[in-house]
Amino acid sequence: MPPNTSPGPRVAGGSFRIGGRKLAARNCQDEVVAALVALQRHTDAHVFTIREVYAEMTAARTRYAETTVFKTMQRMKVPSNRPPYLCRVRVGRQSYRLEPAEPRSPAERANDAVGGPV
C-alpha cells in the first residue's frame, strides 16, 4: 500500500481555530467537599450526616441527586487521585468527617484495582 493513503478530513471552506480549552466543570466530589467546608464554617462542627451535606448542597443549587451524593461519599473512603486529597472517616452510625490524606502512587492505585499486591 502506498504511504499517506489517508488524506485526512475533508471540510468545505477555510480553516478556523477552535477556542481554547474549557475549564472542567465541578463534579460531585468537589461539591461535597465545598458543602462540608461550608458546614464547618456555619456550625463549627466536624462531623456531619449525609442529609446535612445534601441539604447544604441543595441550598447551593446542586444538580446531583441525594443518591449520587451518598454514593460519592461512600467512595471517598480512599483518597482521590487528585487534590484535594481527602478521605471520609465514619464516625458513629450515620455520621462522617473528612480528613486530609496523602496522595497515593500509581502502584498503590493499581494494587487497589487488582485486590492487593501480587
N, C-alpha and C positions, 0 to 999 in steps of 0.2 A: 504494500500500500504506500502511495506517495506521502511524504511528510506534509503537514499542515492541511489535512483534508477537511478539518472543521473550520469554516471561515468565521465562526463566531456568530453572535446575534446580529440580526439584520433589523434595523429600526429605521422607519421612514423619517426623514427630516434631519435636522442638525443635531449636534451633541448638546447636552445640557448637564449641568452639575447638580447632583442631588445634595440637599442640605446636610449639614453636619449631623453627627450622631445625637440622638435624643437622650436625655438623662433617663436612667432606669426608673420606672415607677416604684413606689413603695410597695413592698409585699406585706403579707400578713404578719410575719415576724417583726418587721420594722414597726408596724402599728401596735403590736402587742408591747414591744419594748417602750415605745412612746407613751402608751397608756399606763404602764407600770411606773414610769418616771413621773408622769403627771399625778398619779395616785399617791406616790410617795411625797410629792410636794404638797398636795392638798391635805393629807391626813397624818403625815409624819410616821406612818407605819411602814413595815417592810414585808408583811405577809398579806396576801390577797387571795380571794376566791376567783374562779373563772368568771362568775357572774359579775363581780365588781369590775374586773378587767373589761368584760364585754360592755357593761354599762358605760364605762369611760370611753370606750371606742365608739359606741353609738352616739354619745354626746359630741364626739369629734367627727361624726358623719362617716363612719367606716362603710365600706362596700361589702364587707365579709359577713357571712352568717355565723351564728353562735357556734355551730358545729365545726366550722373551719377554724375558729379561734381555739376551741377546745383541742382539736387535733394538732394545731400548731404548738400549743403549749405542751402537749404530750410529747411532741418531737423535740422539744427544747431540753430534754434530759441530757443530751450530749451537746457539747459546744458546737456552734456553727462553724462553717469553713471560711467565714468572712467576718469582719468586725461588725457590730460589737460582739466579742466573744463572751457569751453568757450561757449559763446552763440553769435549768429550773431545778429547784430542790423542793421536794414535797415536805410540807410542814403540817401535821395533822391529817385529818381525813380528806378534806376538800380544799385545803389552802396550800399556796405555793409562794415561793420567793425566788428571785433571780440572784445569782452570784456570779462574779467575774470568773472567767476560766482562761486557761492557757490555750492558745491555738494548737490544733493537732497537726501533725505532719502527714504528708500523703501516705506514708507507710501505715500509720495508725488508722487512717480512714479506710485503707484497703483491708486491713485486718478486721475492721467492723463489718465490712461488706461480706467477707467470707466466713465470719464467725470466729475469728481468732487467729493467732499466728500459726503458720504452717510449719 
